[in-house]
């Protein structure tokens, strides 16, 4: 049994490499990144959507995913604009494995957003549940443009899923 699921139509989006480079200079809270060596490993990397390995150079940066999506699509995220901490590689990164839904081994929240950047609802997905039906349910609503997958424990943004 695997804790990773494959989806067909929606597309998974990690923090893109050009954005990671920006975050390493000045993050979305206006702070410079402080790279460190991850001695233990296990940090959820938002640039390649896998857990870090011991000895990798990382940075913890503030990231505003909806703000960046809204800017790229020409909408105003309004009061839903928020930022939070994300782990990224402090150097080169190979990027994510295409098609996989990572970090599905724990309770997650799927937060739905409309094309104008407004929250349409959310759903808790239990650690033992498959993500595919929950994402299918989200994208069955034609008003849903994207879904943010978030950690329940800390509320941190993990990755974004968009309509194909």
Secondary structure, DSSP 8 states (H G I E B T S, - for coil): --S-EE-SSSEEE---HHHHHHHHHS-TTS-----EEESS---EETTTTEE--TTEEEEEEEE-HHHHHHHHHT---GGG---EEEEEESS------TTEE-S-SS-EEEEEEETTS-EEEEEEE-TTS-HHHHHHHHHHSTTEEEEEEEETTT--EEEEEE--
